[in-house]
């Protein structure tokens, strides 16, 4: 059986490498801007990941939600904090966000299981 966390990261890495290999200045600068925006600054990384999660939820970008869920987990965000953030995103985004909320919850559970497997 395949692992959704590993599949997502493998695909993301493979395609990012292909995109960046095209040596498009605009794409490279955009990727760099995105990377730098989520570094420590006036806001800590944890806060920035939660902001990214709520924005991605409202914008209904499942890949972005997965990316920020992983970032949240790396920053030590609790399940309760993730759920509260997803709740705010659902409130702001409305009922059209509910399918993305379901997938986000499912992916968080996958992340928890994946990390438990790799901790043992």
SULZI-V563872 format. One record per residue. N is the residue number from 1. RES is the residue in one small letter. PHI is phi in radians with two decimals (NA if undefined). NEAR is the number of other C-alpha atoms within 8 Angstrom. Layout:
N|RES|PHI|NEAR  N|RES|PHI|NEAR
This chain:
1|x|NA|2  2|x|-1.44|4  3|x|-1.84|6  4|x|-1.03|8  5|x|-1.16|10  6|x|-1.17|7  7|x|-1.08|9  8|x|-1.05|8  9|x|-1.20|8  10|x|-1.14|8  11|x|-1.12|8  12|x|-1.04|8  13|x|-1.10|8  14|x|-1.04|8  15|x|-1.28|8  16|x|-1.09|8  17|x|-1.04|8  18|x|-1.11|8  19|x|-1.09|9  20|x|-1.22|10  21|x|-1.18|6  22|x|-1.24|6  23|x|1.01|7  24|x|-1.48|7  25|x|-1.04|6  26|x|-1.11|6  27|x|-1.12|9  28|x|-1.06|10  29|x|-1.17|8  30|x|-1.13|8  31|x|-1.04|8  32|x|-1.12|8  33|x|-1.06|8  34|x|-1.07|8  35|x|-1.05|8  36|x|-1.20|7  37|x|-1.11|6  38|x|-1.75|9  39|x|-1.52|8  40|x|-0.99|7  41|x|-2.74|6  42|x|-1.05|4  43|x|-1.81|7  44|x|-1.31|9  45|x|-1.04|11  46|x|-1.04|11  47|x|-1.09|8  48|x|-1.11|10  49|x|-1.15|13  50|x|-1.13|12  51|x|-1.13|8  52|x|-1.08|10  53|x|-1.15|14  54|x|-1.18|12  55|x|-1.14|9  56|x|-1.15|12  57|x|-1.14|17  58|x|-1.09|11  59|x|-1.40|7  60|x|1.08|8  61|x|-1.86|9  62|x|-1.05|11  63|x|-1.09|6  64|x|-1.16|9  65|x|-1.03|13  66|x|-1.06|10  67|x|-1.02|8  68|x|-1.33|12  69|x|-1.09|14  70|x|-1.11|9  71|x|-1.08|10  72|x|-1.07|13  73|x|-1.12|10  74|x|-1.10|7  75|x|-1.56|8  76|x|1.43|7  77|x|-1.21|10  78|x|-1.43|7  79|x|-1.02|6  80|x|-1.11|6  81|x|-1.19|8  82|x|-1.09|12  83|x|-1.11|8  84|x|-1.13|8  85|x|-1.14|11  86|x|-1.12|12  87|x|-1.10|8  88|x|-1.13|9  89|x|-1.07|13  90|x|-1.21|14  91|x|-1.05|8  92|x|-1.25|7  93|x|-1.39|11  94|x|1.53|8  95|x|-1.11|7  96|x|-1.14|6  97|x|-1.44|13  98|x|-0.95|9  99|x|-1.05|7  100|x|-1.27|11  101|x|-1.08|11  102|x|-1.04|8  103|x|-1.16|9  104|x|-1.12|12  105|x|-1.08|8  106|x|-1.07|8  107|x|-1.21|12  108|x|-1.04|9  109|x|-1.09|8  110|x|-1.09|10  111|x|-1.08|11  112|x|-1.06|8  113|x|-1.14|8  114|x|-1.08|9  115|x|-1.21|8  116|x|-1.11|8  117|x|-1.12|7  118|x|-1.47|6  119|x|-1.47|5  120|x|-1.49|4
